Amino acid sequence: MTGKLLAILLLISAVVAGVGMYYLQIYGFYYDVEAEPGQDVVLLESGADAPSPIPYTDFEAIDADSSPIRYRACFETELRPYNMQDDYIVVPKAEPLTAPGWFECYDALALANALKSGEAQAFMGIKNVHFGVDRIVAVTNEGKGFAWHSLNNCGEKAYDGTVVGEECPPRAND
């Protein structure tokens, strides 16, 4: 009898732990990002040191403190990629990261297909928004915009254990 009770207790504990881990990964750490006009959607102009804001509406974003690459955002803009390519830094091989399924405005697969087909273009938003992490902003030909954080060269080196090197900025004291 004790063995059956112990097995049931272990099984219940495993299920509770699994459900808890799932919830924490998909829902638990995320929070809504409050819109800060002039700071939410910015792009780095060619030759500029600091990004500049672009006009946008219908801003929705989520983030999590548990990882620097969990940021996702959606917005609408009157700008179109074909008018932006000469003014802003283009990110040629941008790969959007997936978002939780409940964040419905952001579809990474559809965005990746739009980037591949030329229906959308990716631009540099903010370099080193966190150490080794850049904010990428993509705009479609219909004026839908998306933003996410992506590891840059320094971030990839720092997180895989390779020597970072002098070309990377100094790491902030966390």
N, C-alpha and C positions, 0 to 999 in steps of 0.2 A: 504494500500500500504506500509506503514512504517513497519508493522508487517512482511510482506513477505520479504521485503528488509533486515530486521534485521535477520530473520530466514536464509536467503541465506548467509548473512555475517557470521553468527555463523557456519553454515555448512562448508563454505569455510575455515574458521579459524580452525575448527576441523580437516579437511582433511590435511591442510598445516602442522599443528602441528603433526599429526600422521605420515605423510611422513617424516617430519624432525626428529622425534624421531627414526623412523625406520632406516633412513640413519645414524644417529649418532651412534646407537648401532651396526650396521652391518659394516659400512665403516668408519665413521667419526674419531674415535679416534685411529685407528690402523696406524702403520707405519712399514716399512720394517726395519729389524735389519741388520745392516752391519756386514759382517763376520769379526771376529777378531780371526785369527788362534791361537790355543792354549788356547782360552778362551771360545769359543762357546760350544763345546761339551767336557765336563769334567765329570768324574765319581769319586765317593768317594771310595777309596780302603779300604778294611777291616783293621781297626786299624789305619788309617791315620787321621790327623786333617784337611788336605786340599785336595780338589779334584785334580786329575791329568788329563791332556788332553788325548784323544784317537784320533787315525787317522780317518779322515773323508773327504768326498768330497761332492759336490753338496748341499751345505748348503743353506737352505731357512728358514727365520724366520720372524714372526710378533710379535709385542708387542703393548701395549697401556699404557699410563701413568695414565689412569683413574682407573685401577684396577691392583693389583699385580698378579692376576691369569689369565691374558689374553695372556701370552706368549705361543707361539706354534712354533715348529721348525721341520724341516725334513732334513735328510741327508742320505748319504750312508757311510758304513764303511766296512772294510775288516774283522772286528771282528765278531764273532758269539757268541750267548748267552751261548752255552754249554762250550765255552772256557773261558768265563768271570765270571762264577758263583763263582769260588774259589777265585778270586782276588778282586772283587767289591761287595759292599753291595747290596743285592737283596731286592727289595721292593715287598713283596709277594702279596698284594691285591691292586695293583695300578689300579686306574680308570681314564682313559684318559678323559679330558674335551673336549667338542666339540669346533670346530673352525668355523669361518664364512665360508659359502659355497664357496666363491670366493677363499679361500686359499686351492686349490685343492690337494696339496700333502699330506695333513693331513686329514685322515678319522678316526674319533674317534670310530665309530661303528666297522669298520674292525679291528682297533687296539685292541679294547676291546675283540673282538672274538679271535684274535690271542693270546692275553695274556691268555685268558681262556683255549684255546686249547693247549697251550704250544709251539705254533709256534713263540712266542715272549717272551721276559723276560724283566722285568722292574728293573732298578737299580737306586740308589740314585746318583743324579748329584751333587747338591749343597744343603746343609742344610741351612735353613734360608737365602735364597737369598734375601728375604724381611722378616720382622718380621712375624713369623708364616707361612711362605710359603717356600716349598722345590721345587727344580727343579728335576723332575723325567725324566729319559731317558730310553726309551725302544728300544730294538734291536730285529729284526726278524731273523729267521734262514737264510733268503736270504740276510741279511746285510743292510736292510733298517732300518733307525733309526728315532726316534721321540722324542721330548721333550716337556714338558708342566710344568706349575707351579701348585702345589696342596697345599691346606691348610694342615699343620701338626697339631698335637695335640694342641700345643700352639695357633695356628691360629684359630682353631675351637673354643677353649675356649674364646679367645679374641673377636671373632666376634659374638658369641652367648650370650655374657654378663656374662659368668661364671668367677669366680675368676681364674686368670691365674696360680698363684702358683710359688713357688721358682724354680721348675725344668725348667722353661722357661727362655730364655736369656732376659736381659733387653731390653726394647723397645728403639730404637733410637729416638732422638728428631727430629721430622719432622718439 
